[in-house]
Amino acid sequence: MIREAEPKDLPVILDIMNEAILNSTTVYDYAPKTMEFVEDWFQKKHLDKAPVLVYEMDRKTVAYGTYGRFRPRDAYRFSVEHSIYVHKDFRGAGTGTQLLAELIKRAKEEGYHTMIAGIDAANEKSYEFHRKMGFVEAGRVKEVGYKFDTWLDLIFMQLMLKKDRT
């Protein structure tokens, strides 16, 4: 079941977020986040009217997804960048696909023009996942991140939500 995140979901969101930070290059951060950080993040998402969705399985939150404005300048107001994170024990079960489909649906309903994904170039599963969802590669930035003693390349993938330019 996909639903709006609630404050009760924040500890699980924090756990999922920190697992990704500590064990992967899906998040280009080094240090685990705190509950205070996640509470502030959640409040800011609500103030920005950005969705924070969770996927619940057997009454347990196992994934979350969100999007927000791609960049803060006015001209970017029709572009959003999304994030989806699934608990390590529930990956590969279609959870991410359902969350992304719901985020795409909401972004279209809200009138956004394009959705962007920033993906670590070594993350072939995420690249393929986005490709299957209709995203196309829009560009690569070489050695833009550094984590686990390795320079990281970032791929931008894009899904056009509207056919016209307005």
Secondary structure, DSSP 4 states (H G I P E B T S, - for coil): -EEE--GGGHHHHHHHHHHHHHH-SSS---SPPPHHHHHHHHHHHHHTT--EEEEEETTEEEEEEEEEESSSSGGGTTEEEEEEEE-GGGTTSSHHHHHHHHHHHHHHHTT--EEEEEEETT-HHHHHHHHHTT-EEEEEEEEEEEETTEEEEEEEEEEE--SS--
